[in-house]
Amino acid sequence: MKQYIIGSMLLSSILLASCSLEETPRSKFSEEEAFSTPKLVYVNTVANVYSSIGNGLYGSDGGSVHTFQEFSSDASMIPGRQGDWLDGGAWQNIFLHNFESSVSKYNDVWNNLYRVIGLANSSIDRLNKYLGEHPEYADYVYELRALRAIYYYYVMDLFGQVPLVVSSEVNANEVAQSNRSDVFKFVTSELAECIPHLSGQKSQNEGEYYGRITKAVAYMCMAKCAINAPVYTIDDTTPTCYSAFVGTDKSGKATASEEQGKTISEMGKKINITLDGETRNAWETAAYCADQIASLGYRLQPSYADNFIVANQNSVENIWTRPNDCVNYKIEDYNIVRTLHYNHGGAIGYQGWNGACSSKQQMLVYGYGTANPDPRLKLNFYTDKDYMEEIGKAVEDGATGKDLEYMPLAVKVDFSADDDPHAMKCAGARMKKYEFDKSTTQQYSFNNDLVIWRYADALLLKAEAAYRMGNKAEALTIVNEIRARVAATPRTELTLNDILDERMLELAWEGVRRPDQIRFCTFTEPTVDRFNGVTHNASAGDYNDDTQGYTIVYPIPYAVLNLNKNLKQNPGYTK
């Protein structure tokens, strides 16, 4: 049973259940009652914040971090299937890089992130008042500060220059933006201060620290900050401030340039981060963090697929997950059902929405249709009639009466009435990564813990860091260690683009692709799926061939700008 943090959360919800939207928790029980026992202190400060994470990072919410990291990248899309998934062009616009601040999804992800930051601020302030009498509460403060830093990492990554609020006494709607580099320094310095005080236990495993921020989680966030430090330390506020990250490949292959890579690598060598009493450059920091995570007992799970099975809380590789449970948590995750064809989902006993799928670009990287595709293709995607292995029979395509057969290379941004209806319903490889939980009793709530960060990612960051520092042999060794786990043919040489491809092969659908593409300078490049003049729905705009680099950050949501007149829109956006 997934009990510890669950039980604490349930107790917290019982204490707070009688409060209306107009009432504060304090109006129903006193501060003294809330802090009367160590367990209640934890429940009403730490667990109360964790219980608010919900779908804001990865999950059902269209305004989740996963949505904006995955569907703006070259890897995944939600095509328009003649009446299905148009949503006013929102999904196509995200994929085509027409980022509109007025669309509610942008406001949703902003609010999801700042809601947790605000709760962390409140709990930290409450705990600080008691530290003189109860110094043992200090570890809770460090844990909450680390969680808050991780959420600021996400806000900084998505929106660039953002308000930095670290006290519940400050009105967030009156604060001006901080420079992106200042938020970066805040995040990295907070993590560095907190890591020595965090638990060395594994967050993924059931027990006292299940689902919580531990040393390994904080080290992983620091590695993420370090690897993208050349992006995060830019403070120029002109539309061309990120021009160094604008790719030059206009062929549709979106290939990472070695020449541009050298420029980014030199930038990282000049950025210093102090951690565990020593100052290192950005690449050295990323590699150091991977080593520290390994020293805490993390390693590659022998079976790649076991990281995503229903009982994946036993993984030795998963560093940070969002615990899921169809009995206690009941956190809805639409990502699995959103990708399955209607009749595929129905045959299993649950819904399928026939939406999200892989791009053609991703399938080409996987070697789909070649004699030797990457072994992870079949582990991560349904690509033909392979769904029959699970349901034991063929189902119809929902349009022509033909058998459903997923068609990876038939996908496109928008289907018209002139297109083959069979292809329209079947187009696109579908996400298969997570084992479908047939045992769940709650529609959309599955028992697989949702993987946020895992050790294979940390190893690939270490390989990239080695490559950027000129240690290509070390980088090749690490990449082949990961490939060996799935019996992929070893690489005999390595380029920067190979490392980017390897991250796609290993980490598909894990919500890391957009920041990967940005630092490899391919995010703004056209692909085989999106290019000038690509067919799109009338409710969406044409592909935004950004030659300036301003789309490397999203626009500040229009609703947020209306609430806080101190904020300015990110450069390049008109509103």
LINKAVEN-V414804 format. One line per field, one symbol per residue. ss: DSSP state (A for helix, B for strand, O for the rest). phi: phi as a letter, one per 20 degrees, with the letter a starting at -180 (. if undefined). burial: b if it has 9 or more other ideal C-beta (glycine too) atoms within 8 Angstrom, else e. Layout:
BEGIN
ss = ???
phi = ???
burial = ???
END
This chain:
BEGIN
ss = OOOAAAAAAAAAAAAAOOOOOOOOAAAOOOAAAAOOOAAAAAAAAAAAAAOOOOOOOOOOOOOOAAAAAAOOOOOBBOOBBOOOOOAAAAAAAAAOOOOOOOOAAAAAAAAAAAAAAAAAAAAAAAAAOOOOOOAAAAAAAAAAAAAAAAAAAAAAAAAOOOBOOOOOOOOAAAOOBOOAAAAAAAAAAAAAAAAOOOOOOOOOOOOOOOOOOOAAAAAAAAAAAAAOAAAAOOOOOOOOOOAAAOOOOOOOBOOOOAAAAAAAAAAAAOOBBBBOOBBBBAAAAAAAAAAAAAAOOOOOOOOAAAAOOOOAAAOOOBBBBBOOOOOOOOOOOOAAAAAOOAAAAAAAOOOOOOOOBBOAAAAAAAOOOOOOOOOAAAAABBOOOOOAAAAOOOOBOOOOOOBOOOBAAAOOOBBOOOOOAAAAAABOOBBOOOOOOOOOOBOOBOOOOBBBBBAAAAAAAAAAAAAAOOOAAAAAAAAAAAAAAOOOOOOOOOOAAAAAAAAAAAAOOOOOAAAAAAAOOOOOOOBOOOOOOOOOOOOOOOOOOOOOOAAAOOOOOAAAAAAOOOOOOOOOOOO
phi = .edgfggffffffffefeeefedegffdbfffffdfcgffffgecffffgfeflefecqfffeegggeeeeeeeecbcfedloemelmnffffffemeedfeffgffffgffffffgfffgffffffgfdffecfffgffffffffffffffgfffffdmecfddcbfedffedeefeggfffgfffffffffegfdefefeffefqfdgneedgffffffffffffdggefdedgddgefdffdefdedfnelefeffffffffffffeddceblncecfgfffffffffffffeoebffgdgfffcfgeffefedfeccegdafeeflefcegfffeffgffffffocfcdlcfbfffgfffffmgnefcffgfgfedbecbdffffednbecffnccnfffbfcgeefbgbddfefffffgfdfnfdfcgegfefefdcgmddeffefeccfgffffffffffffenefffffffgfffffgdmegffebbdffffffffffedgmemcfgfffffemdfeefcfecagnffbffedefgeefeeofffdeffggfffffcffedffgneeb
burial = ebebbbebbbbbbebbeebeeeeebeebeeeeebbeeeebbbbbbbbbbbbbbbbbbbbbbebbbbbbbbbbbbbbbbbbbbeebbeebbbbbbbbbbbebebebbbbbbbbbbbbbbbbbbbbbbbeebbeeeeebbbbbbbbbbbbbbbbbbbbbbbebbbbbeeeebebeebebbebbbbbebbbbbbbbbbeebeebbbbbeeebbbbbbbbbbbbbbbbbbbbbbbbbbbeeeebbbebbbbebeeeebbbbeebbebbbebbbebebbbeeeebbbbbbbbbbbbbbbebebebbeebebbbbbebbebebbbbbbbbbbeebbbbbbbbbbbbbbbbbbbbebbbbbbbbbbbbbbbbbbbeeeebbbbbbbbbbbebbbbeebeeebbbbeeeeebbbbbebbbbbbeeebebbbbbbbbbbbbbbebbeebeeebbbbbbbbbbbbbbbbbbbbbbbbbbeebebbbebbbbbbbbbebeebeebebbbbbbbbbbbbbbebbbbbbbbbbbbbbbbbbbbbeebebbeebebbbebebbbbbbbbbbbebbeebeebebbbebee
END
